[in-house]
Amino acid sequence: MANMDKYEAVIGLEIHAQLSTNSKLFCGDATSFGAEPNTHISPITMGHPGTLPKTNTKAVEYAIKMGLACGCAIAEDNYFARKNYFYPDLPKGYQISQHTTPICVGGTVNIQASEGEKTIQLNRIHLEEDAGKSIHDISPTHTLIDLNRAGTPLIEMVTEPCIHSAEDAYLYVTEVRKLVRWLGVCDGNMEEGSLRCDANISVRLKAETTLGTKVEVKNLNSIRNIKKAIEYEIDRLIQLKETGGTIIQQTRSFDASNDTTFSIRDKEDANDYRYFPDPDLAPFHLTTDYINSIKADLPSLPNELKKEWKDKFGLSEYDINQLTENKEEADFYIAWTAQTKHYKAAANWIIGPIRAYLNEKNINYKSIENVIPHLVELLDLVDQGQLNFSVASGKVFNAIIETPQSPTQFAKDQNLLQTNSSDEISGWVIQVLAANPDKVAEYKKGKKGLIGLFVGEVKKMSKGKADPKITTQLLEAQLSK
């Protein structure tokens, strides 16, 4: 294992996120995943002579959304350039990109590391088109090309070389994936290639300030693999330094079968892509009003909600982190707490029975939005002691979800409402104690933990109607005689 007390890793990440538009960046070809190869193509995707591309406005809007959410400066004057290089699945022989003139400049993403909150500094976010896909594992003798993905709009998020551990890189990519999903600009599905990451890694002695020779690990397609690839590379580079080896600037790939990386090609210090403005695409100007209109439509971001829910609702860090993992769930919580002050109880219900029910039935929160008023009533019943949580989260909850109805009326019809009548509960208490003389004797000899057993028996006999607090009080009174 590498000596991390002596060395420091320096990591910069490039995340490519496919934007969730219906059509490609410069033409109307569909972007949906999973179609038959080479069916989502047209003369524009294929780069035929004489074809004229046209910029997808929705892709520009999504890039601005992401930039605003990350606190970037938005460039008002924009143009696309041709990045010239040959690749088998790049049919035009060039890629259209904003690499040198990004639409979003600067910005940050905060992560919650074990040592506390850290800020990851962004260099830029820019728009570009994706290339097609080369497939090497179908034919034993040929590489097959699928151009369905060619021209799909991407944003590329480039960090500064400011990350110093594989764990922080893991947390950063996790946060970015959550954010693109939260904003609805990308589905974040790494298995389908919607979100991909390249990692630039170097190491240096802790006293040094200049960057070491870097290697780039390309096309990491899972957050777990990003962490493993960086860990392996840090260790490999330090071992090379310690043994007097030479670190070569390389492009590498990750082998998930054994958690190692391997060289694809050596890389020169700079590539001459001969960028120049695309003559077929007009430059575009973003007005301040247009940018502000997108800003006004941004949803509350997870970090904003975390602060609000901590200050206003007094929720724990655990509850807040759970509820801000998924925007649909957070939206449901916001809608529910707009109608009730049982903030903690609503959080418990979402994290517990509601989430379990939706997972079991494979349905989403949208499908149960109409039940929120009944859930408000259900929380009141539990808070007032008219229903215990077990009955409320079982029979009553299932009933009102499957057939929206008043939980109070359903509980009355099913004789489920809890009683706090001492006389009625006393009758059950006496019967339970009479049926368990051995346990009563043990209790009186000092085995006080048996009180829970007696409460459970009363609950069973009363079919959940006996108030647990009054039951406990009456049991203790009877057992002390």
C-alpha positions as semicolon CSV with decimal commas, in nm:
position;residue;x (nm);y (nm);z (nm)
1;M;0,000;0,000;0,000
2;A;0,127;0,347;-0,093
3;N;0,281;0,583;0,162
4;M;0,016;0,856;0,182
5;D;0,193;1,028;0,473
6;K;0,472;1,126;0,234
7;Y;0,277;1,190;-0,088
8;E;-0,029;1,385;-0,192
9;A;-0,259;1,285;-0,476
10;V;-0,393;1,556;-0,706
11;I;-0,706;1,466;-0,900
12;G;-0,915;1,649;-1,157
13;L;-1,237;1,499;-1,289
14;E;-1,424;1,543;-1,616
15;I;-1,787;1,429;-1,603
16;H;-1,983;1,389;-1,926
17;A;-2,359;1,399;-1,868
18;Q;-2,599;1,325;-2,154
19;L;-2,879;1,581;-2,143
20;S;-3,237;1,448;-2,120
21;T;-3,360;1,617;-2,436
22;N;-3,590;1,436;-2,679
23;S;-3,366;1,516;-2,977
24;K;-2,998;1,559;-3,052
25;L;-2,793;1,875;-3,010
26;F;-2,804;1,984;-3,375
27;C;-3,086;1,786;-3,537
28;G;-3,421;1,620;-3,467
29;D;-3,293;1,261;-3,435
30;A;-3,421;1,086;-3,122
31;T;-3,192;1,035;-2,823
32;S;-3,376;0,750;-2,650
33;F;-3,160;0,461;-2,528
34;G;-3,190;0,102;-2,646
35;A;-3,303;0,141;-3,008
36;E;-3,177;-0,089;-3,282
37;P;-2,828;0,020;-3,394
38;N;-2,811;0,301;-3,649
39;T;-3,184;0,379;-3,646
40;H;-3,162;0,723;-3,477
41;I;-2,954;0,879;-3,750
42;S;-3,002;1,125;-4,036
43;P;-2,786;1,309;-4,292
44;I;-2,701;1,569;-4,022
45;T;-2,590;1,304;-3,771
46;M;-2,388;1,141;-4,049
47;G;-2,226;1,472;-4,143
48;H;-2,329;1,461;-4,508
49;P;-2,210;1,756;-4,722
50;G;-2,462;2,038;-4,751
51;T;-2,647;1,957;-4,428
52;L;-2,711;2,244;-4,188
53;P;-2,725;2,184;-3,812
54;K;-2,949;2,387;-3,579
55;T;-2,887;2,429;-3,204
56;N;-3,126;2,258;-2,961
57;T;-3,261;2,535;-2,732
58;K;-3,357;2,289;-2,457
59;A;-2,996;2,165;-2,435
60;V;-2,876;2,524;-2,386
61;E;-3,139;2,573;-2,115
62;Y;-3,027;2,255;-1,934
63;A;-2,663;2,363;-1,942
64;I;-2,758;2,700;-1,792
65;K;-2,965;2,524;-1,524
66;M;-2,668;2,314;-1,419
67;G;-2,440;2,615;-1,423
68;L;-2,673;2,823;-1,207
69;A;-2,715;2,536;-0,960
70;C;-2,336;2,520;-0,925
71;G;-2,293;2,896;-0,891
72;C;-2,116;2,938;-1,227
73;A;-2,094;3,261;-1,422
74;I;-2,304;3,224;-1,738
75;A;-2,143;3,349;-2,061
76;E;-2,390;3,565;-2,253
77;D;-2,211;3,540;-2,588
78;N;-2,159;3,184;-2,708
79;Y;-2,049;2,993;-3,013
80;F;-1,965;2,633;-3,103
81;A;-1,628;2,525;-3,242
82;R;-1,513;2,227;-3,442
83;K;-1,270;2,002;-3,257
84;N;-1,088;1,819;-3,535
85;Y;-0,979;1,463;-3,480
86;F;-1,048;1,130;-3,645
87;Y;-1,232;0,858;-3,459
88;P;-1,423;0,568;-3,619
89;D;-1,754;0,657;-3,453
90;L;-1,728;1,032;-3,520
91;P;-1,869;1,041;-3,875
92;K;-1,800;1,410;-3,950
93;G;-1,432;1,378;-3,861
94;Y;-1,476;1,653;-3,602
95;Q;-1,676;1,706;-3,283
96;I;-1,877;2,022;-3,222
97;S;-1,789;2,154;-2,877
98;Q;-1,753;2,464;-2,659
99;H;-1,432;2,333;-2,507
100;T;-1,241;2,662;-2,536
101;T;-1,541;2,896;-2,483
102;P;-1,763;2,736;-2,214
103;I;-2,117;2,851;-2,145
104;C;-2,058;2,816;-1,767
105;V;-1,739;2,938;-1,598
106;G;-1,620;2,862;-1,245
107;G;-1,867;2,735;-0,987
108;T;-1,848;2,485;-0,704
109;V;-1,999;2,159;-0,579
110;N;-2,003;2,089;-0,205
111;I;-1,949;1,738;-0,069
112;Q;-1,998;1,603;0,282
113;A;-1,673;1,424;0,363
114;S;-1,590;1,243;0,687
115;E;-1,384;1,547;0,797
116;G;-1,675;1,783;0,725
117;E;-1,802;1,979;0,427
118;K;-1,558;2,037;0,139
119;T;-1,589;2,255;-0,170
120;I;-1,486;2,117;-0,508
121;Q;-1,394;2,398;-0,745
122;L;-1,515;2,376;-1,105
123;N;-1,318;2,515;-1,397
124;R;-1,610;2,513;-1,639
125;I;-1,919;2,342;-1,775
126;H;-1,948;2,336;-2,153
127;L;-2,183;2,195;-2,416
128;E;-2,077;1,945;-2,681
129;E;-2,210;1,657;-2,887
130;D;-2,142;1,294;-2,805
131;A;-1,968;1,054;-3,041
132;G;-2,112;0,720;-3,153
133;K;-2,022;0,389;-2,996
134;S;-1,762;0,134;-3,106
135;I;-1,860;-0,223;-3,015
136;H;-1,579;-0,475;-2,986
137;D;-1,744;-0,783;-2,833
138;I;-1,996;-0,897;-3,098
139;S;-1,774;-0,988;-3,393
140;P;-1,443;-1,172;-3,337
141;T;-1,285;-0,999;-3,637
142;H;-1,451;-0,658;-3,668
143;T;-1,535;-0,352;-3,458
144;L;-1,899;-0,256;-3,513
145;I;-2,018;0,106;-3,511
146;D;-2,352;0,227;-3,370
147;L;-2,413;0,595;-3,448
148;N;-2,739;0,631;-3,253
149;R;-2,552;0,815;-2,977
150;A;-2,363;1,045;-3,217
151;G;-2,486;1,403;-3,175
152;T;-2,653;1,345;-2,836
153;P;-2,614;1,665;-2,629
154;L;-2,365;1,654;-2,342
155;I;-2,247;1,885;-2,074
156;E;-1,889;1,830;-1,967
157;M;-1,814;1,936;-1,608
158;V;-1,442;1,993;-1,551
159;T;-1,304;2,040;-1,201
160;E;-0,985;2,214;-1,107
161;P;-0,709;1,975;-0,990
162;C;-0,831;2,019;-0,633
163;I;-0,937;1,669;-0,523
164;H;-0,689;1,476;-0,308
165;S;-0,843;1,135;-0,243
166;A;-1,041;0,861;-0,416
167;E;-1,307;0,896;-0,145
168;D;-1,360;1,267;-0,219
169;A;-1,377;1,190;-0,593
170;Y;-1,640;0,925;-0,517
171;L;-1,842;1,174;-0,310
172;Y;-1,814;1,443;-0,578
173;V;-1,944;1,220;-0,858
174;T;-2,223;1,097;-0,628
175;E;-2,323;1,459;-0,561
176;V;-2,313;1,553;-0,929
177;R;-2,529;1,254;-1,021
178;K;-2,781;1,353;-0,755
179;L;-2,780;1,712;-0,879
180;V;-2,837;1,633;-1,249
181;R;-3,124;1,405;-1,149
182;W;-3,262;1,668;-0,911
183;L;-3,268;1,929;-1,188
184;G;-3,403;1,679;-1,443
185;V;-3,123;1,756;-1,692
186;C;-2,982;1,399;-1,705
187;D;-3,103;1,061;-1,580
188;G;-2,758;0,987;-1,434
189;N;-2,772;0,625;-1,550
190;M;-2,406;0,523;-1,561
191;E;-2,487;0,168;-1,674
192;E;-2,640;0,308;-1,995
193;G;-2,358;0,560;-2,039
194;S;-2,567;0,868;-1,960
195;L;-2,304;0,975;-1,707
196;R;-1,937;0,898;-1,764
197;C;-1,621;1,015;-1,595
198;D;-1,256;1,064;-1,687
199;A;-1,007;1,101;-1,401
200;N;-0,676;1,290;-1,429
201;I;-0,442;1,173;-1,153
202;S;-0,093;1,273;-1,040
203;V;0,106;1,248;-0,717
204;R;0,365;1,472;-0,554
205;L;0,556;1,503;-0,229
206;K;0,347;1,689;0,027
207;A;0,597;1,977;0,039
208;E;0,576;2,034;-0,338
209;T;0,345;2,284;-0,507
210;T;0,398;2,196;-0,874
211;L;0,182;1,927;-1,029
212;G;0,333;1,590;-1,112
213;T;0,305;1,406;-1,445
214;K;-0,057;1,302;-1,483
215;V;-0,232;0,998;-1,621
216;E;-0,590;0,998;-1,743
217;V;-0,823;0,705;-1,680
218;K;-1,102;0,721;-1,940
219;N;-1,470;0,630;-1,950
220;L;-1,531;0,515;-1,593
221;N;-1,893;0,405;-1,590
222;S;-1,972;0,343;-1,224
223;I;-1,906;0,544;-0,910
224;R;-1,758;0,237;-0,746
225;N;-1,515;0,191;-1,037
226;I;-1,414;0,557;-1,024
227;K;-1,304;0,509;-0,664
228;K;-1,125;0,182;-0,733
229;A;-0,945;0,313;-1,043
230;I;-0,818;0,621;-0,861
231;E;-0,704;0,416;-0,561
232;Y;-0,513;0,183;-0,791
233;E;-0,353;0,466;-0,987
234;I;-0,244;0,657;-0,675
235;D;-0,080;0,344;-0,543
236;R;0,083;0,265;-0,880
237;L;0,222;0,617;-0,925
238;I;0,365;0,632;-0,573
239;Q;0,528;0,292;-0,619
240;L;0,690;0,418;-0,940
241;K;0,826;0,723;-0,758
242;E;0,951;0,517;-0,464
243;T;1,136;0,272;-0,690
244;G;1,289;0,538;-0,917
245;G;1,063;0,460;-1,212
246;T;0,946;0,713;-1,472
247;I;0,583;0,825;-1,478
248;I;0,470;0,859;-1,839
249;Q;0,177;1,081;-1,935
250;Q;-0,074;0,823;-2,055
251;T;-0,434;0,752;-2,128
252;R;-0,544;0,441;-1,939
253;S;-0,856;0,229;-1,898
254;F;-0,996;0,040;-1,600
255;D;-1,032;-0,339;-1,590
256;A;-1,326;-0,410;-1,358
257;S;-1,245;-0,783;-1,350
258;N;-0,934;-0,729;-1,137
259;D;-0,965;-0,361;-1,027
260;T;-0,652;-0,250;-1,217
261;T;-0,583;-0,001;-1,494
262;F;-0,391;-0,058;-1,818
263;S;-0,233;0,173;-2,076
264;I;-0,423;0,253;-2,394
265;R;-0,177;0,503;-2,540
266;D;0,096;0,746;-2,442
267;K;-0,016;1,107;-2,455
268;E;0,170;1,417;-2,567
269;D;0,161;1,730;-2,355
270;A;-0,095;1,891;-2,585
271;N;-0,308;1,787;-2,879
272;D;-0,363;2,023;-3,170
273;Y;-0,735;1,986;-3,233
274;R;-0,733;2,301;-3,455
275;Y;-1,041;2,452;-3,290
276;F;-1,224;2,708;-3,502
277;P;-1,582;2,845;-3,490
278;D;-1,824;2,619;-3,672
279;P;-1,922;2,809;-3,988
280;D;-2,261;2,632;-4,011
281;L;-2,378;2,733;-3,662
282;A;-2,464;3,091;-3,578
283;P;-2,328;3,230;-3,250
284;F;-2,600;3,277;-2,989
285;H;-2,653;3,550;-2,730
286;L;-2,816;3,483;-2,394
287;T;-2,999;3,783;-2,252
288;T;-2,997;3,859;-1,880
289;D;-3,377;3,823;-1,877
290;Y;-3,353;3,476;-2,032
291;I;-3,093;3,361;-1,779
292;N;-3,298;3,507;-1,493
293;S;-3,613;3,329;-1,618
294;I;-3,430;2,995;-1,596
295;K;-3,298;3,089;-1,252
296;A;-3,652;3,169;-1,132
297;D;-3,769;2,822;-1,240
298;L;-3,493;2,634;-1,055
299;P;-3,625;2,406;-0,780
300;S;-3,499;2,443;-0,424
301;L;-3,164;2,265;-0,418
302;P;-3,074;1,992;-0,165
303;N;-2,835;2,214;0,034
304;E;-3,102;2,485;0,062
305;L;-3,359;2,234;0,184
306;K;-3,113;2,086;0,434
307;K;-3,064;2,424;0,600
308;E;-3,437;2,508;0,596
309;W;-3,544;2,172;0,741
310;K;-3,280;2,184;1,011
311;D;-3,369;2,540;1,115
312;K;-3,748;2,527;1,067
313;F;-3,836;2,162;1,132
314;G;-3,555;2,057;1,367
315;L;-3,490;1,738;1,169
316;S;-3,181;1,529;1,235
317;E;-2,893;1,513;0,987
318;Y;-2,992;1,152;0,910
319;D;-3,353;1,244;0,828
320;I;-3,247;1,541;0,616
321;N;-2,992;1,341;0,418
322;Q;-3,245;1,066;0,357
323;L;-3,516;1,305;0,237
324;T;-3,288;1,501;0,003
325;E;-3,152;1,198;-0,181
326;N;-3,446;1,192;-0,420
327;K;-3,628;1,501;-0,550
328;E;-3,960;1,323;-0,592
329;E;-3,947;1,216;-0,228
330;A;-3,844;1,565;-0,116
331;D;-4,131;1,718;-0,315
332;F;-4,375;1,479;-0,148
333;Y;-4,242;1,576;0,195
334;I;-4,275;1,946;0,109
335;A;-4,636;1,898;-0,005
336;W;-4,721;1,699;0,309
337;T;-4,557;1,936;0,559
338;A;-4,741;2,229;0,396
339;Q;-5,055;2,075;0,552
340;T;-4,927;1,945;0,888
341;K;-4,690;2,049;1,165
342;H;-4,595;1,690;1,247
343;Y;-4,264;1,739;1,062
344;K;-4,067;1,465;1,234
345;A;-4,352;1,215;1,214
346;A;-4,394;1,281;0,840
347;A;-4,020;1,221;0,789
348;N;-4,040;0,893;0,983
349;W;-4,336;0,777;0,777
350;I;-4,165;0,854;0,443
351;I;-3,835;0,689;0,540
352;G;-4,022;0,390;0,688
353;P;-4,363;0,257;0,578
354;I;-4,426;0,479;0,276
355;R;-4,093;0,408;0,110
356;A;-4,133;0,035;0,183
357;Y;-4,485;0,033;0,035
358;L;-4,381;0,214;-0,285
359;N;-4,084;-0,020;-0,334
360;E;-4,302;-0,327;-0,281
361;K;-4,568;-0,206;-0,525
362;N;-4,311;-0,056;-0,766
363;I;-4,497;0,276;-0,785
364;N;-4,383;0,636;-0,741
365;Y;-4,479;0,928;-0,518
366;K;-4,679;1,095;-0,794
367;S;-4,928;0,810;-0,777
368;I;-5,011;0,879;-0,411
369;E;-5,012;1,262;-0,410
370;N;-5,393;1,263;-0,387
371;V;-5,374;1,079;-0,052
372;I;-5,181;1,357;0,127
373;P;-5,492;1,506;0,298
374;H;-5,576;1,160;0,437
375;L;-5,217;1,115;0,555
376;V;-5,245;1,448;0,739
377;E;-5,553;1,312;0,916
378;L;-5,373;0,983;0,989
379;L;-5,083;1,164;1,159
380;D;-5,334;1,352;1,374
381;L;-5,499;1,025;1,482
382;V;-5,163;0,881;1,589
383;D;-5,060;1,203;1,763
384;Q;-5,389;1,214;1,956
385;G;-5,349;0,854;2,068
386;Q;-5,656;0,733;1,878
387;L;-5,445;0,491;1,669
388;N;-5,118;0,325;1,757
389;F;-4,841;0,340;1,497
390;S;-4,851;-0,031;1,423
391;V;-5,219;-0,031;1,329
392;A;-5,193;0,306;1,153
393;S;-4,896;0,203;0,938
394;G;-5,045;-0,136;0,860
395;K;-5,418;-0,182;0,806
396;V;-5,520;0,184;0,793
397;F;-5,238;0,309;0,571
398;N;-5,282;0,026;0,319
399;A;-5,657;0,088;0,307
400;I;-5,638;0,462;0,244
401;I;-5,364;0,424;-0,018
402;E;-5,552;0,158;-0,213
403;T;-5,888;0,334;-0,179
404;P;-5,848;0,701;-0,082
405;Q;-6,079;0,759;0,214
406;S;-6,096;0,910;0,561
407;P;-5,871;0,711;0,797
408;T;-6,095;0,808;1,089
409;Q;-6,402;0,662;0,924
410;F;-6,217;0,348;0,815
411;A;-6,079;0,294;1,167
412;K;-6,428;0,339;1,315
413;D;-6,582;0,096;1,067
414;Q;-6,311;-0,163;1,144
415;N;-6,329;-0,101;1,522
416;L;-5,960;-0,004;1,525
417;L;-5,967;0,322;1,719
418;Q;-5,763;0,305;2,034
419;T;-5,943;0,332;2,368
420;N;-5,813;0,522;2,668
421;S;-6,095;0,403;2,890
422;S;-5,932;0,278;3,209
423;D;-6,226;0,052;3,287
424;E;-6,213;-0,126;2,951
425;I;-5,834;-0,160;2,957
426;S;-5,842;-0,283;3,319
427;G;-6,059;-0,574;3,210
428;W;-5,797;-0,682;2,954
429;V;-5,514;-0,630;3,204
430;I;-5,679;-0,855;3,461
431;Q;-5,744;-1,128;3,204
432;V;-5,382;-1,120;3,078
433;L;-5,236;-1,140;3,430
434;A;-5,473;-1,421;3,523
435;A;-5,366;-1,618;3,215
436;N;-4,992;-1,582;3,297
437;P;-4,943;-1,660;3,671
438;D;-4,586;-1,790;3,620
439;K;-4,477;-1,470;3,448
440;V;-4,647;-1,261;3,716
441;A;-4,446;-1,447;3,982
442;E;-4,122;-1,387;3,789
443;Y;-4,202;-1,018;3,756
444;K;-4,261;-0,986;4,130
445;K;-3,926;-1,154;4,195
446;G;-3,756;-0,872;4,005
447;K;-3,779;-0,958;3,634
448;K;-3,924;-0,616;3,548
449;G;-3,856;-0,651;3,176
450;L;-4,163;-0,875;3,152
451;I;-4,380;-0,564;3,154
452;G;-4,328;-0,549;2,776
453;L;-4,466;-0,901;2,739
454;F;-4,779;-0,809;2,936
455;V;-4,832;-0,492;2,732
456;G;-4,801;-0,698;2,413
457;E;-5,058;-0,951;2,538
458;V;-5,304;-0,672;2,622
459;K;-5,244;-0,521;2,280
460;K;-5,314;-0,859;2,120
461;M;-5,628;-0,918;2,327
462;S;-5,760;-0,568;2,254
463;K;-5,673;-0,602;1,884
464;G;-5,453;-0,294;1,915
465;K;-5,720;-0,076;2,073
466;A;-5,564;-0,041;2,419
467;D;-5,362;0,276;2,473
468;P;-5,005;0,151;2,551
469;K;-4,932;0,428;2,806
470;I;-5,248;0,366;3,008
471;T;-5,199;-0,011;2,969
472;T;-4,849;0,012;3,119
473;Q;-4,973;0,225;3,409
474;L;-5,258;-0,017;3,489
475;L;-5,029;-0,322;3,462
476;E;-4,774;-0,169;3,700
477;A;-5,052;-0,085;3,944
478;Q;-5,191;-0,439;3,939
479;L;-4,845;-0,602;3,961
480;S;-4,747;-0,391;4,263
481;K;-5,034;-0,531;4,474
